[in-house]
Amino acid sequence: MNRVDVVVAVLIDRQGHYLLAQRPKDKVYAGYWEFPGGKVEPGETLRAALVREIREELGVEIRDALPWITRRFDYPHARVRLHLFRVTQWAGQPQPLEDQQLAWQGLGCEPVSPMLPANAPILQALELPTVYGVTHAADMGEPAFLEALERAFYRGLRLVQLREKDLPAELLHKLAEKVVHAARAWQARVLINGQVDVARAVGAAGVHLTAHQLAGLSARPDLPLVAASCHGAEDLRRAEALGLDFVVLGPVAPTASHPDAVPLGFEALARLVADCSVPVLGIGGLGLSDLEAAWRSGAHGIASMRAIWEGEAPIPNRFRA
């Protein structure tokens, strides 16, 4: 059975709500909820198919859409490749032109059900913050770092990687306890770099694997959130096969932590993530001002080791139009 290419629109409003549609009675999985979209016609580009499908289904004209992730799913009746776009601008009000029900979902909305089976990873990815703070507490000094961490939480940071490779085990454990405790007050999530046992011991949300660890794994660690560092297509395929929640890919720009590395740039980043099913965050020399370029390259967001701990600008923790 050939795989069918399908474009999917994740319409996101300024409050971060996203639009779902209920499949009509005359279709397979009638009554199930899904993101609007449809099949790509022969010779049609993905973006052209997206514009056409959303016009036919919802009566709106897409003005801006950002490539996001690509999911593959096998139903009993079809094998599909879902090309997801985050739609940020459109003209008109969505209307149910195909006898379907519509519902906005997200914070404060009554959840709808049942959902199409292919949607579970997509919904999880939507909950993933778009900015990932990576620590360098050893360089900053612990008091200064903990103060900067608290300020970053206040500004909106909700995802942190504790990356302190040179700390002795006992000091790492103590610092991890402090970071996890501070994060709980803000409902933020903390991942521990490379140390599954430490992550479990301190109640962290998960672990961030090094590229070397990723290459040697045969199964995903049993933790709620598992991420990894990637440097190329082979690493990305490995992360997909293991079912990781997200990855960082870089360096995208020149960075002080890897001065000898050749930066990818946003064009190469876009090529690498174009068919990836795992949310990718660009890393390496990036700050909040690079979020838009990362999104337009198909990345979920950015990770930052230095810039994120400086300044006073709000940190967007969810994607919004």
N, C-alpha and C positions, 0 to 999 in steps of 0.2 A: 504494500500500500504506500503510494507516494505521499510525502509530507506536503501539506497545504500551507501556503503562506497567508497569514492573516494579519491585518493591521489593527491595532487596538489603541483607542484614545482614552487617556486618563485626564479628563477635564478637571482642572484644579482651580478653585476660586481663591479669593484673597484671604479667606479664613482657613484655607487648607482643606476644605471639603472636596470630595471627589464624587463624580456622577456614576451611578450604576443604572442598568436597564434590566428589566425582567423579560426573559424570553417568552414570546407569544405562544399560544396554544398549538399552532400548527408546526412548531419546530421541535427538533430533538432537544431533550432536557427542558421541555416547556415548564415555565414557572420558576426556573432557576435564574439567579441574578448574575450579571456579568458586566464587564466594561464594554461600552459600545464599540463597534468596529465591524469588519467583514473581510472577505476574501480579496486578495490581490488578483486583478485580471491580467491575462497574458500581455506582456509588453508594457505594463504599467509600473511606474516607480512606486516605492512605498509611500512617499509623501503625497503623490497624486491619488493613490488609493485611499489614503486616510481622509483627504479633503472630500473626495467623492462619497465615501461611505458615511461620513458624519453629516454631510449635507442631506443625503437620502434618508438617513435614520433619524436625525434630530432637527433638521432644518436650520442648522447654523453654519456659518462660514468660518473655517479655521484661519486665523490670522498669524498665529505663531505656534509652532510645535517643536519640542526638543526630543531627539532620540533618547531612549532610556535603556531598557534591557530587552533581551530576546529569550523567550521561554519556549521550550519544546514540551509537548504533552501528547500522550497517546490515549485517545478515547476508543471505545469499542467500534465506533463508526468512522473514525478519522484520526489521522496523525497530523498534528498542526504545529506550525512554527509561528509563535505570537510575537510580532514586532511592536513593542510598546513605545508610545510617545506620550510625554507629559505636555498637555495642551495648556498654554498659558494665556492665550488671547483668542477670542472668537467673537463674531458679530451675530446678534440675535439671541433669543431665549430658546434653550433646548425644548423641543416639542416631541411627543411620542407619535411619530409619523408611521410606525409599523405596528400599531396596535399593541404597544408594549407599555409597561409602567416604568416610571423613572423615580429615582430616589437619590438625594444627596446623602453622602455618608461621611463619617469622621467624627471628631470631637463634638459632643452635644447632640448627635443625631441618633434616632432609634435604629438599631442595626436591623438589616433585612436578611432573610434567609429563605430557602437554602441558596448557597453559593455554588457556582460551577467549580468542579474539582481543581481545575487549572489555576484558580484564582488565589489559593492560599499563599503561595510564595510571593505573589504580587502584593497582596495586602500586607504581608510582613515587611516587604521592601519599602512600602509607602510609610511605614512607621519608623524606618531607619533615619536617624538625623543626617542632615546633609553636611555637617561639619564634625570632624573627628580630631580632638585635641590629643597630641602625642607629647608626653612629658620629657623633660630633661632636668629633673629636680637636682641631680648631682651637680650640674653646672650652675644652677640658680642658687643653690643652698635651700635646705628644707623649709625654713621659715618663709623666705621670699616666695618659694614655689607654692606653698599652701595658701598664702595670701593671694597670689595670682590665680590659683585654682578657684578660690571662692569668688573672686571678681568675675572669672570666666563663666561660672555657673550663673551668677547674677545677670550677666549679659546674654545668657541663653544657651550656653554649651550643655549638651546632654549626652555626649559620648566621649569617653576618655580611654586612651591606652597608656597604662603605666609601663614605660619603657626605660628601665634603669638597669642596664645589663652589667654595670660595674659595681653595683651595690652588693655587699656580702649578704648571704641568705637571710640572716637574722634581721638586718636593717631593712631589707626589701620587704620582708613579711610585716614589719612594724609600719613601714610607710604605706604599704598596701591597705592595711587595716584603717589607717587614717583617711586615705583617699576614698575608700569604699564608704566609710562612715559619712564623710562630707557629701558624697554624691547622693546618698539616700535622701537627704533633706530636700534635694532638688529633683528627685525622681530621675536622676541621671544614671547611666550605665557605665561600668568600668570593666575593661579587659586588661588582663595581665600579659605582658609580652613573654611568650615562650615558656611560661611556668604553669602547667595545668594544675599541679598540686597546690601551688600558692593560690591560684584562682579559686579552687574548691575550698581551701582552708579559710579564706577571708570572706567568702560569700560574694565574690565578684560575679558579674554577669557572664563572663566567659574568658576566653584566651585569644591572644593574637599570635599566630604562628609566624616564625621566620620563614623565608623562602627555603632554607635548608630543611627545616622541619616539615614543611609542606611536601617537598620532594620525597621524603622518606616515609610518609604516612600511608597506611593501607585502609584506615577507617577514620571517620570524623570523631574527635574527642567528644565525650558525653557531657556536654555543657550547653546551656541555653543559647549562647552566642559564640560563634567561632569565626574568626577572620584570619587573614594571612597577608603577608607581603608578597607581591608579585613583581617580576621584572620583564616579563615577556609573555608571548602567546602560550608557551608550554605550561607556565605557571598558572595561567588563567584556566586552561583546560583541566588541569589537576584540581584546582579549586572547585570547578563545576562538578567534576566527577565525585568529589567528596561531599558535595552538598553544603559548602560553606555559606555563611550568611552574607558576607561581603568581603572585598579585598581592597588593598591599596596598591596602586600601580605607579611606578616612577623610577627615577626622578623626572618630573615633567619640566622643571626649570633648574638652573644652577642652584646648588644648595651647599651650605657650609658643612653639613654632616657627611656629605659624600662629594668632596671637591674634585675628585678625579673621574667621576661618572659623567658620561655623555648624556645631556638632557634629551628626553623624548620630544618635547614640544607638544602642542595641542593637536597638530595634524596627525602625528604618529599615535597619540593617545586615542584619537577618534577611530583610527584604523584598527587598533587592537581591541577596543571595546565594542566594535560595531555588531558583533554577533554573540556577545557574552550574556549568559543567563544570570550571572551573579552581579549585584550592584558593585560598581567600581568607583573608588574615590581616588582622585589624582593626588600625588604627594611629591614633595621635593620643591622647595623654594616658593611655595604657594601661600597666599593669604586670602582674606575675605574678598579682596578686590578681584580675585581670580575665579570666584564662584560662577559668574555668568559664562566665562570662557569654558570652564569645565563642563557646565551643563550643556552647552552647545556642542561640545565634543562627544556627548553621550554618557559622560560620567555622572554618577549619582551626586557627587559633591567633591569636597576636598578634605585632605588631612594636613595638619600643620603642626610642626614641632616647635617653632619659635614665634611666628607672627601671632598665633592665636593667644599667647599669654600677654600680649602687649596691646595698648590702645584701650579705648572705651566704647568702640562701636558695638551695636547689638549683634549677636551671633544667631543667625537663623537656624533653628533646630528642626524645621520641617520645610518642605518645598511648598511655596505658595506662588500664586500668579503675581 
